[in-house]
Amino acid sequence: MVAETLYREQQLGVNEIAQRLRISKVTLYKYLRHRGVIIHA
């Protein structure tokens, strides 16, 4: 849920979120899609 919150707040970029949580960008995107979050282009 931390990843989703950080992404929705748009304070950090995807790279920064992934680094902070020690996950890959691919994993982050998969998780966000699983949660039903709309991915911004």
NUMIBA-584248 format. One record per residue (C-alpha): residue in three letters; x, y, z; residue number from 1. Coordinates in steps of 0.02 Angstrom, whole numbers, plus 50000, padded with zeros to 5 digits. Example, Ala and Ser with C-alpha at 12.3 -4.5 7.8 and 13.67 -1.06 7.14 Angstrom:
BEGIN
> resn:xx:yy:zz:resi
> ALA:50615:49775:50390:1
> SER:50684:49947:50357:2
! end
This chain:
BEGIN
> resn:xx:yy:zz:resi
> MET:50000:50000:50000:1
> VAL:50149:50115:50025:2
> ALA:50191:50101:49841:3
> GLU:50014:50146:49791:4
> THR:50009:50296:49908:5
> LEU:50176:50363:49848:6
> TYR:50124:50341:49667:7
> ARG:49955:50426:49691:8
> GLU:50034:50575:49783:9
> GLN:50148:50604:49632:10
> GLN:50285:50672:49745:11
> LEU:50411:50542:49685:12
> GLY:50443:50467:49515:13
> VAL:50428:50282:49478:14
> ASN:50617:50260:49488:15
> GLU:50625:50340:49660:16
> ILE:50479:50237:49726:17
> ALA:50556:50076:49663:18
> GLN:50726:50120:49739:19
> ARG:50649:50169:49905:20
> LEU:50551:50006:49917:21
> ARG:50695:49904:49845:22
> ILE:50590:49829:49706:23
> SER:50604:49837:49517:24
> LYS:50500:49957:49412:25
> VAL:50418:49806:49330:26
> THR:50363:49741:49500:27
> LEU:50298:49913:49548:28
> TYR:50195:49927:49389:29
> LYS:50126:49750:49411:30
> TYR:50074:49790:49588:31
> LEU:49992:49954:49539:32
> ARG:49894:49869:49399:33
> HIS:49841:49732:49521:34
> ARG:49774:49867:49639:35
> GLY:49678:49948:49495:36
> VAL:49782:50107:49492:37
> ILE:49778:50202:49328:38
> ILE:49955:50215:49261:39
> HIS:50003:50387:49195:40
> ALA:50100:50397:49034:41
! end
